[in-house]
Amino acid sequence: MRILQALSLGGFACLPIGALGTRVGLWRPGTGLAVFGIGTIVVLSCGLIGAIILIVRRNRDPARSNAAELATVAAVFLLLVLFPFVRSGLTTPPIHQVSTDLVDPPSFRAILGIRGPDANPVVLDPDMVAAQIEHYPWIRTLVVPRGADASYETALQVIEEHMVLEVVNADPIQRIIEATDTSFWFGFKDDMVVRVRFGEDGTQLDVRSISRYGGGDLGVNADRVGEFFTRFLRESGLDTQPAGVP
């Protein structure tokens, strides 16, 4: 039973090690996810074995039951932690970028040089476009009755002060803002670009958000666009919420 305990605790230790190792640059994201995945499999396997032991031999060997209880509790705890992510993976489309303008999407400039050779391509894939239209129909150009310069300043304020993203490029002439968001555990980076320009009906704000790695984003890029629009409208003194924003 010591082996079961050691495996369960060792597998559990792999979870933060895989995440934080990626976060501090000890290894590439794929390696970190592999370590995390192996740890998850070990913990859940030990939990299953522990549950069987509890059912079959609970009253025969108290010491063995204690080890089985530890493994089972660790597995149940892990399942509770992972459940929201699993649910998001099952309910969100397998895409890693979204854009309010699917015909003329905002272009990344300064960020292109730091994304790395293994990063996801920034070209809009037709399948992703179709999935976005189906699952996120509310992600479209925001038009506001404000000046373009004032809208640009508000957008920059929202990104810097409220969303706390790392601004990579802020061009008040072209009214382009590029920023990067870094996740806490794995340090995964998502890149975002905001474009502000005049339109026939008012100032147009277009936003594009893309994950550097991974085939799916669990909906975080769409959530980021929704958060930006909501905060922008609030800071602009406009009460209108973009249709469909959660």
Secondary structure as UniProt FT lines:
FT   HELIX           2..23
FT   TURN            24..25
FT   HELIX           29..57
FT   TURN            58..60
FT   HELIX           62..91
FT   STRAND          97..99
FT   HELIX           110..113
FT   TURN            117..118
FT   HELIX           126..135
FT   TURN            137..138
FT   STRAND          142..144
FT   HELIX           148..157
FT   HELIX           158..162
FT   STRAND          166..171
FT   TURN            172..175
FT   STRAND          176..182
FT   STRAND          189..198
FT   STRAND          203..211
FT   TURN            218..219
FT   HELIX           220..235
FT   TURN            236..237
FT   TURN            243..244
//
